[in-house]
Amino acid sequence: MNADELVAAGCGQRFTAAVLRIERGGRVVFERAYGTLDDTPAAHATSVTTAFDLASLTKVFVATALLQAVDRADLVLDASLTPWLPEWRGTPRATITARMLLAHTAGLASGADYRTLLGERIESAALSCDSVGLPGERVVYSDLGFIVLGVLLSRMQGRGLGTIVRETLCALGCAATAYRPRNDAGDAIAATEYDAWRGRVRGAVHDEKAYLMNGVAGHAGLFGPAGDVAAVAEAYLAAVRGGAAGGLSPALAREAIAEHGADPVLRRGLGWALKTTDDNSCGAALSFSTFGHTGFTGTSVWADPQRDLSIVLLTNAVYYGRNDLRDLRAAVCDAAALEYGACAQSA
């Protein structure tokens, strides 16, 4: 099956709503919406502008905001963060850098028991959580590390994270992406799941830690359409071509999609995941220079600089449960590479 047929086959079985967008050379070569915003008889049809809970795709936007601060010389990637995080002074964490947080090599735990925490206490927990390794030692994917990045940005600029990220979104041309989408925009947002307690969750962030942080966090919380997700990937691809990179210098954007965290399963750039094996969810066909990210709610973006190809698949997969979409994502990426991408050179 081709990419279109693969997504269509999953609609109604693995998700109620989906949008697939494929760009080649900065030009949209395929875009289609599938299904309905929920599974009720009166549900609105999904459109290509439908917003989804982006979950951990939020991290690539927050990473871009941090890299913009580096470009402005507000901080240095390899300097201590204690001027803004005084809680770490005199501790082993004084050696943690922004580069380590972005690459998930800071040694921070993956998460925290959110059931005992609220709001600012989650930020405090992220700053004081148990270490699971020495700074720079190895990759440990960490929501808490990106919560810390959100705290860092806010303290450094003296403004709320939502305001900072909004400016980054504007620089990227992502006008339809936001934290805490408007209540009256419900018809434009795919329902994330059906919850026995909250009913059909639409427009409220799915991630529990972000929910307790009033919907604005460094690791999750943004809602947006496929076109905006494609825009952030395309900004980094543009840097590979030598062009403008959505408010980032091309050199720093290229550095962000290089390896900064070695790992046998999934290498890490600065905010981005990097293809490491053919078993990754970007499939076997894309080159080993491919970068991207996935989100728990059923969202993903992968971009291959060798093919100059980006593939965005947004779904509300958690609506029907917690089944992994790795197989579908890989199959869609393989099919898209075959249909729309020239043969890549060996990495």
C-alpha positions in Angstrom: 0.0 0.0 0.0 1.1 3.6 -0.5 1.3 6.1 2.3 -2.2 7.4 1.7 -3.7 3.9 1.7 -1.8 3.0 4.9 -3.2 5.9 6.9 -6.7 5.4 5.5 -6.6 1.8 6.6 -5.9 2.8 10.1 -8.6 5.3 10.4 -11.5 4.1 12.5 -9.4 1.2 13.8 -6.4 2.9 15.4 -7.6 6.5 15.5 -10.6 8.6 14.5 -8.7 11.5 13.0 -5.4 11.9 11.1 -3.6 14.2 8.8 -0.7 13.2 6.6 1.5 15.9 5.0 4.6 15.2 2.9 7.0 17.9 1.6 9.8 17.5 -0.8 12.3 20.3 -1.5 10.2 22.7 0.6 7.0 22.0 -1.5 3.9 20.1 -0.4 3.6 17.0 -2.5 0.9 15.3 -0.6 -1.6 16.4 2.1 -4.8 14.7 3.2 -7.1 14.6 6.2 -8.8 11.4 7.3 -11.8 10.5 9.5 -13.6 12.6 12.0 -12.7 14.6 15.1 -14.2 11.9 17.4 -16.3 8.8 17.0 -19.7 10.2 17.6 -22.4 10.3 14.8 -22.4 14.1 14.6 -18.6 14.4 14.6 -17.0 17.0 12.3 -14.8 15.8 9.5 -11.1 16.2 10.0 -9.5 18.9 7.8 -5.9 19.5 7.0 -6.0 22.5 9.4 -7.3 20.4 12.3 -5.2 20.9 15.4 -3.9 17.8 17.4 -2.4 17.5 20.9 1.2 17.4 19.8 2.5 15.9 23.0 6.3 15.5 22.9 6.5 17.3 19.5 6.3 20.3 21.8 10.0 19.6 22.7 11.3 20.5 19.2 9.6 23.9 19.4 10.9 24.6 22.9 14.4 23.4 21.8 14.2 25.9 18.9 13.3 28.7 21.4 16.3 27.8 23.4 18.6 27.7 20.4 17.3 31.1 19.4 18.5 32.3 22.8 21.9 30.8 22.0 22.0 32.6 18.7 21.3 35.9 20.6 24.2 35.1 22.9 21.9 35.0 25.9 23.6 31.8 27.0 26.3 29.4 25.8 25.4 25.7 25.0 28.3 24.3 27.1 28.2 26.7 30.1 26.8 26.0 33.5 23.2 27.0 34.0 23.6 28.0 37.7 23.2 31.7 37.0 19.5 30.9 36.3 19.2 27.6 38.2 20.8 28.5 41.6 19.3 25.3 43.1 22.1 23.5 41.3 25.0 25.5 42.8 27.4 23.4 44.8 25.9 20.1 43.5 27.0 17.7 40.7 24.3 19.3 38.6 26.3 22.5 38.4 28.1 20.9 35.4 24.8 20.3 33.5 24.6 22.4 30.3 21.9 23.3 27.9 23.5 21.0 25.4 23.0 18.1 27.8 19.4 18.9 28.5 18.6 19.2 24.8 20.3 15.9 24.1 18.8 14.1 27.1 22.3 13.4 28.5 22.0 15.5 31.7 21.4 12.4 33.9 17.9 13.5 35.0 15.2 10.9 35.5 12.6 10.4 32.8 9.6 11.5 34.9 8.1 12.0 38.3 5.0 10.8 40.2 2.7 13.6 39.1 -0.1 12.3 41.4 1.6 13.9 44.4 2.6 17.2 42.6 0.9 20.3 41.4 2.0 23.2 39.3 5.2 24.8 40.5 5.9 21.7 42.6 6.4 19.8 39.3 9.1 22.3 38.3 10.7 21.9 41.7 10.6 18.2 41.3 12.3 18.4 37.9 15.1 20.6 39.4 15.6 18.2 42.4 14.7 14.8 41.0 17.0 11.8 41.5 19.9 11.5 39.1 20.1 8.4 37.0 23.6 9.0 35.7 26.4 11.5 35.6 25.9 14.6 33.5 27.0 13.8 29.9 27.4 10.1 30.6 24.5 8.6 28.5 21.1 9.2 27.0 18.1 9.0 29.2 15.0 10.4 27.6 13.7 12.9 30.1 10.5 14.9 30.3 11.9 16.5 33.4 14.9 17.8 31.5 12.6 19.7 29.1 10.6 20.9 32.0 13.9 22.3 33.3 14.5 23.9 29.9 11.1 25.7 30.2 12.1 27.0 33.7 15.5 28.1 32.3 13.9 30.0 29.4 11.4 31.7 31.6 13.9 32.8 34.3 16.5 33.8 31.7 14.0 36.1 29.9 11.9 37.1 32.8 8.7 36.1 30.9 6.3 33.2 30.8 7.2 30.2 28.7 4.0 30.5 26.7 5.0 34.0 25.6 8.5 32.9 24.6 7.3 29.9 22.6 4.7 32.1 20.9 7.5 34.3 19.5 9.3 31.2 18.3 6.2 30.0 16.6 5.8 33.3 14.9 9.4 33.2 13.6 8.6 29.7 12.2 5.4 30.8 10.6 3.3 28.6 12.9 0.4 30.9 13.6 -2.1 28.0 14.3 0.0 26.3 17.1 -0.5 27.3 20.7 -0.6 26.2 24.3 -4.1 26.1 25.8 -6.1 26.5 22.6 -9.3 28.7 22.8 -12.4 27.0 24.2 -14.4 28.1 21.2 -12.0 26.3 18.9 -13.3 22.9 19.8 -14.6 22.1 16.4 -11.1 22.7 15.0 -9.4 20.3 17.4 -9.3 16.5 17.3 -10.6 14.8 20.5 -7.5 13.2 22.1 -9.2 10.5 23.9 -12.4 9.4 25.7 -11.9 9.4 29.4 -14.4 8.0 31.8 -13.8 10.9 34.2 -13.4 13.9 31.8 -15.4 12.6 28.9 -14.1 13.4 25.4 -10.9 15.3 26.0 -10.6 18.1 23.4 -8.2 21.0 23.7 -7.0 20.0 27.2 -3.5 18.6 27.2 -3.3 14.8 27.6 0.1 14.7 29.4 -0.6 14.6 33.1 2.4 16.7 34.2 1.7 19.4 31.6 -2.0 19.4 32.6 -1.0 20.0 36.3 1.2 22.9 35.0 -1.9 24.6 33.6 -1.1 23.3 30.1 2.2 25.2 29.5 5.3 23.1 29.9 8.7 22.5 28.2 8.0 18.9 27.4 4.3 18.9 26.2 1.3 21.1 25.8 1.2 22.5 22.3 -1.7 21.9 20.0 -1.3 22.5 16.3 -1.9 21.3 12.7 0.3 19.3 10.4 1.4 22.3 8.4 2.9 24.0 11.4 4.8 20.8 12.4 6.1 20.5 8.9 7.3 24.1 9.1 9.6 23.5 12.0 11.1 20.5 10.3 11.4 22.4 7.0 13.2 25.2 8.8 16.0 22.8 9.7 16.0 21.3 6.2 16.3 24.8 4.8 19.5 25.2 6.9 21.0 22.1 5.3 20.3 23.8 1.9 22.0 26.9 3.2 18.9 29.0 3.6 17.1 30.8 6.5 16.1 28.6 9.3 13.1 30.1 11.0 14.9 32.6 13.2 17.9 30.3 13.7 21.3 30.7 12.1 21.8 28.0 9.5 25.0 26.8 11.3 23.3 26.3 14.6 20.3 24.6 13.0 22.7 22.2 11.3 24.4 21.6 14.6 21.1 20.8 16.2 20.4 17.9 13.8 23.9 16.4 14.3 24.5 13.7 17.0 25.1 15.0 20.5 24.0 11.9 22.4 25.1 8.4 21.4 22.6 5.6 22.0 22.2 2.2 20.4 18.4 2.6 20.1 17.9 6.3 19.2 20.7 8.9 19.0 20.0 12.4 20.0 20.5 15.8 18.5 19.6 19.1 20.2 15.9 18.5 20.8 15.7 16.1 17.9 15.8 12.3 17.7 18.1 10.9 15.0 17.6 7.7 13.1 19.8 5.0 14.6 18.6 1.7 13.2 16.1 0.6 10.5 13.8 -0.5 13.4 13.2 3.2 14.3 9.7 4.5 13.6 11.0 6.4 10.6 11.5 3.1 8.8 14.2 1.5 6.8 14.1 3.7 3.6 15.1 7.1 5.0 18.8 7.8 5.4 20.7 7.8 8.7 20.8 11.6 8.6 17.1 11.6 9.3 15.9 13.6 12.3 12.5 13.8 13.9 10.3 13.3 17.0 7.2 11.4 18.1 4.4 12.2 20.5 2.6 9.8 22.8 -0.8 10.9 21.5 -0.1 9.6 18.0 1.9 12.4 16.4 5.2 12.2 14.5 7.5 14.1 12.2 10.5 12.8 10.3 12.8 14.7 7.9 15.6 13.3 5.7 18.1 15.9 4.6 19.5 13.5 1.9 16.1 13.2 0.3 15.0 16.8 1.3 11.8 15.1 2.4 9.6 15.7 5.5 6.8 13.5 6.6 4.3 14.6 9.2 1.6 12.2 10.5 -0.7 13.5 13.2 -3.4 11.2 14.7 -5.4 10.9 17.9 -4.3 7.3 18.5 -4.7 7.3 22.2 -8.5 7.7 21.6 -8.7 4.0 21.2 -6.1 3.0 23.7 -2.3 2.9 24.2 -1.2 0.9 21.3 2.1 2.0 19.7 2.0 3.4 16.1 5.7 2.5 15.4 4.7 0.0 12.7 2.4 2.4 10.9 4.8 5.3 11.1 7.6 3.2 9.7 5.4 1.9 6.9 4.2 5.4 6.0 7.8 6.7 5.9 9.0 3.8 3.8 6.1 4.3 1.4 6.6 8.1 1.2 10.3 7.7 0.5 9.5 5.3 -2.3 6.7 7.6 -3.8 8.2 11.0 -3.3 11.9 10.8 -2.4 14.9 10.3 -4.7 17.2 7.5 -3.7 19.4 8.7 -0.8 23.1 8.4 -0.7 24.5 6.1 1.9 24.9 7.8 5.3 
